[in-house]
Amino acid sequence: MARTLTALAVIAGVLAVAWLVRRLRPATAPAAAPAYSVPAQLARWDFAQPDAEWLLAVFTSKTCSTCAAVMKAAEGLADESLAVQEVEYRRHGELHRRYTVDAVPLSVLADRSGAVCASLAGPATAEELSALITSVR
């Protein structure tokens, strides 16, 4: 009987220590994907060529190392139905704030009414931007 009580006491002690260790160990959260805001609607009169069928607004910053390449890729896609405009932070900071753009580069495709139909954050090639536009048109 004494052995049984000793064994139960040892098991209870082990369980108590395991519970305590688990409670004291910091919870590890999975790595979260970077969060950024994408506007749902643009006021087309805020941008050049408000009457164009489509607008590709590329939000950039002079301090962004990849923004220039994205803008160059986007400029090559402009045509009579697609207006492409750079929205650089120092020149158009009010637009970055109004549309809560908090990460650059951010390419936003809006229709004639200003509804954002697609977006692409981060580095993008001309082929990726073209595929984005084609998927919506």
Disulfide bonds with the S-S distance in Angstrom:
Cys64-Cys67 2.28
